[in-house]
Amino acid sequence: MHEKAAMADQADVRRFDIDVSRTEDGVWTATSSVIPGLNIEGDTFEEAVAEARAWAPGLLRANNIVAQQEIYRLVFSSQIDQAVLD
């Protein structure tokens, strides 16, 4: 029974998607169409994700998207280009 309650609680948690990609210049960016102002750059994938985790909560609150004590989930995704090497 406790497991069902936990699953119901997770269903109520809002999700915010963040896209992480690498530019042609080799810079990693983290952006989101649902978090205004989130435009992070990093030297590595991990750095871009870490910076996005640090900035996203403040931007969500500053833009009145989430309440101060609201629980939400940041979901990171990346489409890494695959090149065929000769």
Order of alpha helices (4+ residues) and beta strands (2+ residues): alpha-beta-beta-beta-alpha-beta
